[in-house]
Amino acid sequence: LTNWLGQVPPHMKQKFLIAGLELVGDDPAAAAARESADFYDGLQSEVQLRVAVDGPTDIGRGQPFGLHLLLEHTAQVAREAGGFGRYLMNQGQQGQNTGYVPPGRRAAVNYRDNLETNLYAMLGPQFDIKSVTFHEPSVSPQPAGRPGWQITPLAYVVLSAKDAAVDRIPSVQMDVDFVDGRGQVVLPVLSQVVPVHAGRAAAERPCPALAVTMTLDTREQSAGRVLLEVVATAAGLIPTLPELCDVALPGFKAEVKDSGLALTGMVVEQGASRPQATRTWQVLFVRDPAAAAANAFVFPKLKREGVIEYKR
């Protein structure tokens, strides 16, 4: 077992030792193999993948919500692993063109693509995944709230439950590389299962730092038409326009075009990871000929707490 361990592919080393030790039992000659297996177990105990719903766990059916993907680890294991920023980028095809990889080493890995593939594979059966936004590889670990531990934020996933019967976020796997003295070893790290409620009405999603700009275009006013552009930014999921403000205006018909929610990146402020989001609507108000009279235009008011600016 010990002599062959260096020739085993990195992602198979732990399974190789577990199976081998089941065969040889307590044979004293397997002491070095047991030491290696204990070393792998120790590494896994110092790295934990966590998923956290952004806001309440009453997610509703078909309603978008956010999911934080975080890596919780000890500061020591982060140093031994050379940091975890590389899991937020791809190594490209470098070193794979020849088809030869030295024994005990791992070919160049597209870490971010692999993680995204795992997310779709494990969450896809129960959820519609709208987007996956990764942090920058330079993201700094944050204090974890327990001595010696840190949290490295990885990604923010926007998804919605396909069915009202969905009651949990399933476990997600991430493969983590280490060096064991005989080359590389790849250990699987699994997240916890998170209970959710898709059968209940969706709770209001967190939307801090909401800022809205409303710009009125009156160039076609003489023809009974005015155009209102609504641009919203926030550090969270921006709701739909009816949830944000009421655009109903007596004497007019409103035609709304929604550009959809766009996440422009991730930031970490005061130890908290937040997505940066933007959403734009074009609202065309057309005078209703059936109406007795049309009122003067009035800018809509926000239904959510935030900063609003009016322009013409």
N, C-alpha and C positions, 0 to 999 in steps of 0.2 A: 504493500500500500504506500509506504513512504517513498520507495524508490520510483514508483510510477507516477506519483502525484504531480511532479513537474512536467510530465508529458500529457497530462489530461487537459482538455480545453478549459479555459477559465470558468465558463458558465456551468461546467459539469463537475468541478472539483468537490463541492460540498456533497452532491448526490453520490459521487464515487466513494467518498469516505463513509457516508452513512451506510451505504449498502455493504461496503467492505467490512466495517466494524460489526455489522450484524452477523456476518459470517464467522469472523475470527473470535468474537466474544472478548473475554478478558485475557487473552494471550498477552504475556508481558512484552513480546516482541512488537506489539502494536501500540506501545506507549507513545511513540512519536506521532503516529497517525491520530491517536486520541487527542493529543495536544493540539494538532492542527485543527481538528474538528471543534474543539473547545474554543480555539482562537476565532474561528468563523462565527460560532454562536455568540461570542463576546462582541464581535463587530456588529452583528445584527441587533444586539440588544441596545446598542448606542446610536442606532439610526431608526427613525420611525417616520413613515409617510402618513400625513394627515390630510383629510379633506374636511372643509368646514363650510356649511351653507352660509351665504352672505345674507344675514337677516333671519326672520322666523322660518321654522321648518314646515309651516303650512304653505305648500308650494302650488296647490291647485293643479288642475289638468290643463296642459297646453299653454300655461303661463310661464314666461321666461323668468329665471332666477339665476343668481350667480353662485359659483362654487369655488372657494379658494383651495389651491393645491399647495401644500407646505411640506417642507422636509425638516423634521425636528431631530436634532443630533447633539452630541457632546462636542465641545470645542476641540477636544483632543482628537476625536475621530475625524473631524473636519481637516485638521492639520495633516493627519496620516493619509487622508484621501486626496490631499492637495486642493481642498476646497470643492464646492459643489457647483460653481458657476459654469463648469463645462457642460453640465446637463441641460443648459439653456441654449446650447448652440450645437451645430453639426461639425464634425471633423472632416466632412467631405469624403471623397473617394481615395484620398492619399493613402498609399500603402496597400491598396486592394487590387491595383491593376495587374500585378504580377501573379496574383493567386497564391503567393507563398507567405505564410505567417509563421515565425519561429515558434517552436514548442513552448507552451506556457504563456504565450503572449496573445493579445487580442488585436484583431485588425482594427483599423480606424473606424470609429463608430459615429453614426449620426444620432447623437443622444436625444436631441430635441424631437426629431422625427419619430424615433422609437417610442418616446414617452407619449407623444400625440397619438400614435397608432394604438398604444395600450389604452389610452383614454377612450377612443372611439370603440375599441373592441369590447371593453368592459362596461361602458355606460350606454353604448349605442342600442342594445336590445330593449332597454326600458325608457330611454330618453332621446329626444331630438337635440342634437348638439348644434347650437347656433354658431359658436365661435370658441376658439382657444387662444388666449392672449398670454404670451410668456413675458416674464420679467427680463430685463437686460442681464447678460452674463456677469456684469460688474456689480449686481445687487449685493448689498452687505447683509450678513446675518444679523438678526435682531435677538435681543434677550428673550428667553423662553419662559421666564418666571420661575425657574428652578435652578439651583446653583450648578454651574458648569455646563448648562445646556443652552443651545441657540436654535433659532428658527430661520431657515433660508426659504423665502417665498419663491415659488416656482412659476405658477400660472393661475389664470382666472378663466374659468369655463362658464359660458352662458348656455343654458340648456332648459328644456321643458319636459315634463312628464308626458309620455304617450298615452297613459291610461290612468284612470282614477284609482285603480287598484295598487298603483306603485306606492310602496311603503318604506323604501330604503334606498340609500345610495350604496351600491355594491362596492366591494373592496377593489382597489386599483393597485396594480403592481408597477414597480420601478426597479430596474436593475442597476446596482451600484458597484463600481470597480474599486478594488483594493489591491495592495501588494502584500504577498504572504511569505516572502523570502525565497520562493521558487518561481517568481513571475507574478502574473495577475490572477486574481480570483474575482468572479462576478457573483454577487449575492443578491437574491430577490428581496425586496422590501415591500410589504403590503400595507395598505391603509386600513383603517378601521371601517366597519359598516356603520352608516349614519341613518337613524330612523327619520323618515319624513312622512308628510300627510298630503297625498295628491287628491284624496277624496274630499278634503275641506276646501272652502273658498280660499283663494290665494291671498296671503297677507301682503300688505304694502311693503315694497322692497326699499331698502335704504338708498337714499339719494342725497347725500350731503353735498355741500358747496354748490347747490343748484343756482345757476345764473341763466337768465332768459333775456334775449333781445328780440323785440318786436319792431319790425320796420314796415311802415305803411307806404305803399306806392299808389298815389292818387292820379296818375297821368291819364287814366281812362275813366275818370270820375264822371265826365259829361255823358259817357255812354252807359252809365249805371253800373260800372265795375270798379272795384278797388282790390288791390292785391296786398295781402299781409304775409310777410315772411317771419316765421318764428324759429329762432335758433336757440337751442338749449345745450348747456354744458353742465357736467356734474362729475363727482367722484363716486359714481355708482350707476345703476341701471336707470335710465331716464324713462318714465312711463309714457303711455300713449297720450296723444293730444287731448282727448276727452278727460283723461285722468289728471292732466296738467292744468287745463283751463277750459272754460266754456266759450266756444266761438259762435254760439247761436246769436243771431242779431235780427230783431224783428224787421220785417220788410225786405230781407235779403235771403238768398240761398247761398250756402257755403259749400264750395268744392275743395276738398282737402287732398293734397299729395304729400305723402310721408316718405322721406328718404331712407327711413329705417335707422335703427340704432347702430352706431359705429364706435368701437373701442379703439382709441388712438394710442394706448400704452398703459403702463403700470407705474405707480409711484409708491414709495414707502415714506410715510410721514408719521413722526412720533411713535414709531414702532408698529404702525398699522399699514397693511398693504391695501391699496385702493386702485380700482380701474379708472382711467380717464375716458369719459364718454362724451359723445356729441350726437345731436339729433336735430334735423331740420324739417320743417313743414312749410309748404306753400298753400295758403288759404285764399281762394278767390271768392270774393263776395260779389254776387250778381243780384241787382235789384229784381225783386219778384213782381212781375206785372200784375199778378192777381191780388197783391196786397194793396190796401186802400192808400197807404202812404208809407214811405220808408223813413226810419229814424236816422238821425245823424250817426256817423260811425263812432263807436266807443271801443277803445282797446280792451281786450279781455283781461280779466284778473286771474292771478294764479290761485290754484286750489292747494298747492303745496308751498311749504316755507322755502323762500329763496329770494334772490335779488333780481329785479326786473328793470329793464331799460327800454324806453320807448323812443322810436326814431321815425322820421319821415323821409 
